[in-house]
Amino acid sequence: MSQLDGKIALITGAASGIGLAAAQLFAGEGAQVAMFDRNADLVNETAREIGSSALAISGDVTSEADVANAVAGCVERFGRLDIGFNNAGIAGAAAIHEQELGHFQHVVDVCLTGVFLCLKHQSQQLIAQGQGGSLINTASINATQATKGLSAYCSAKAGVAMLTKVAALELGEHGIRVNAIGPGHTRTPMTSRAREVDGFDEAMIGATPLGRLGEPEDIAQMALYLAGDASPWVSGQLLYVDGGITVNELPPGFNPLESRLRQPRDD
Ligand SMILES: NC(=O)c1ccc[n+]([C@@H]2O[C@H](COP(=O)([O-])OP(=O)(O)OC[C@H]3O[C@@H](n4cnc5c(N)ncnc54)[C@H](O)[C@@H]3O)[C@@H](O)[C@H]2O)c1
């Protein structure tokens, strides 16, 4: 028997990277998956590749109407919701003293407010169904690890970790578990520009006890664990999947202000 047989999942940021790997893994484990992403073309294409167990929904996690529609669309197509993987995010570097307010707000809107909106509408559905569920948020090692130039991103991810705890407190009585994943540096389109910086990969790998960068599937496996029946008494946690890098300091040479990370990746 597969780990998610009969379960219905809604995944945000599902057209690329970690979200796509989770959609593929969940579908392979018997789930039906609503794939929500702002990139309409890519989410349609990737959902088509997964097949009839996937539904593409285009929209923006910063729009409450879009998030509400995504939950409603998932329920309309698959009949219910069991799992929310709130994973959409963007990163962008700017020093605090020269950062535009709009830059800071945009990163926080996508990475933190988007997770709030998803938790709100998913939990309403799960409470109405009355059978519990699992909600999973993507934080980062930057929830607890500061990095120069990433004030908005680090603040948003720290917020995701605390929002996860509050949601776990509030929703436990409904049998709803809420957890966060803290990925380390993972090979996805989001990090492709950082990896073009000379020495970046080597520095990261050198600081990582397991001696390699993460792959999207590494993070998706943790999402699968949290989504399914293997973690029935796990809630309110931030679980790092990072090759052990958080036992170390991030390499001092990693300074996004000196790289081409200055603009949020927002395409
Ligand atoms: N890759 C890493 O090293 C790493 C490390 C720590 C945390 N994370 C987090 O993992 C999550 C996934 O990142 P990834 O590396 O797979 O990146 P990615 O860029 O490959 O995928 C992110 C997806 O989110 C979508 N998205 C962005 N903004 C959106 C919005 N407003 N509404 C709906 N969809 C939106 C994008 O279109 C894209 O498909 C993010 O929350 C990111 O912060 C990534």
The ligand as a MOL file (V3000), in Angstrom:
LIG
                    3D

  0  0  0     0  0            999 V3000
M  V30 BEGIN CTAB
M  V30 COUNTS 44 48 0 0 0
M  V30 BEGIN ATOM
M  V30 1 N 16.0520 26.1120 -2.8630 0
M  V30 2 C 16.5420 26.3460 -1.6570 0
M  V30 3 O 17.7500 26.2750 -1.4140 0
M  V30 4 C 15.6070 26.6860 -0.5220 0
M  V30 5 C 16.1520 26.7420 0.7730 0
M  V30 6 C 15.3080 27.0560 1.8260 0
M  V30 7 C 13.9700 27.3040 1.6050 0
M  V30 8 N 13.4760 27.2420 0.3300 0 CHG=1
M  V30 9 C 12.0660 27.5130 0.1530 0
M  V30 10 O 11.4890 26.4590 -0.5750 0
M  V30 11 C 10.3110 26.9460 -1.2530 0
M  V30 12 C 10.3410 26.4820 -2.6890 0
M  V30 13 O 11.4770 27.0560 -3.3030 0
M  V30 14 P 12.2380 26.3970 -4.5540 0
M  V30 15 O 13.6680 26.4240 -4.2140 0
M  V30 16 O 11.5700 25.1460 -4.9570 0 CHG=-1
M  V30 17 O 12.0150 27.5730 -5.6250 0
M  V30 18 P 11.4690 27.5910 -7.1250 0
M  V30 19 O 11.7070 28.9890 -7.5740 0
M  V30 20 O 12.0120 26.4570 -7.9000 0
M  V30 21 O 9.9050 27.3300 -6.9420 0
M  V30 22 C 9.0640 28.2770 -6.3410 0
M  V30 23 C 7.7120 28.2120 -7.0240 0
M  V30 24 O 6.8400 29.1230 -6.3290 0
M  V30 25 C 6.0960 29.8220 -7.3050 0
M  V30 26 N 5.6740 31.1070 -6.7280 0
M  V30 27 C 6.4740 32.1560 -6.4200 0
M  V30 28 N 5.7330 33.1650 -5.9670 0
M  V30 29 C 4.4460 32.7520 -5.9780 0
M  V30 30 C 3.2250 33.3490 -5.6270 0
M  V30 31 N 3.1700 34.6240 -5.1790 0
M  V30 32 N 2.0790 32.6300 -5.7490 0
M  V30 33 C 2.1210 31.3640 -6.2380 0
M  V30 34 N 3.2490 30.7450 -6.6000 0
M  V30 35 C 4.4010 31.4280 -6.4730 0
M  V30 36 C 7.0290 29.9990 -8.4700 0
M  V30 37 O 6.3250 30.2650 -9.6810 0
M  V30 38 C 7.7640 28.6530 -8.4860 0
M  V30 39 O 7.0950 27.7040 -9.3070 0
M  V30 40 C 10.3260 28.4670 -1.0550 0
M  V30 41 O 9.4480 28.8040 -0.0100 0
M  V30 42 C 11.7470 28.7470 -0.6600 0
M  V30 43 O 11.8640 29.9230 0.1130 0
M  V30 44 C 14.2720 26.9440 -0.7370 0
M  V30 END ATOM
M  V30 BEGIN BOND
M  V30 1 1 1 2
M  V30 2 2 2 3
M  V30 3 1 2 4
M  V30 4 1 4 5
M  V30 5 2 4 44
M  V30 6 2 5 6
M  V30 7 1 6 7
M  V30 8 2 7 8
M  V30 9 1 8 9
M  V30 10 1 8 44
M  V30 11 1 9 10
M  V30 12 1 9 42
M  V30 13 1 10 11
M  V30 14 1 11 12
M  V30 15 1 11 40
M  V30 16 1 12 13
M  V30 17 1 13 14
M  V30 18 2 14 15
M  V30 19 1 14 16
M  V30 20 1 14 17
M  V30 21 1 17 18
M  V30 22 2 18 19
M  V30 23 1 18 20
M  V30 24 1 18 21
M  V30 25 1 21 22
M  V30 26 1 22 23
M  V30 27 1 23 24
M  V30 28 1 23 38
M  V30 29 1 24 25
M  V30 30 1 25 26
M  V30 31 1 25 36
M  V30 32 1 26 27
M  V30 33 1 26 35
M  V30 34 2 27 28
M  V30 35 1 28 29
M  V30 36 1 29 30
M  V30 37 2 29 35
M  V30 38 1 30 31
M  V30 39 2 30 32
M  V30 40 1 32 33
M  V30 41 2 33 34
M  V30 42 1 34 35
M  V30 43 1 36 37
M  V30 44 1 36 38
M  V30 45 1 38 39
M  V30 46 1 40 41
M  V30 47 1 40 42
M  V30 48 1 42 43
M  V30 END BOND
M  V30 END CTAB
M  END
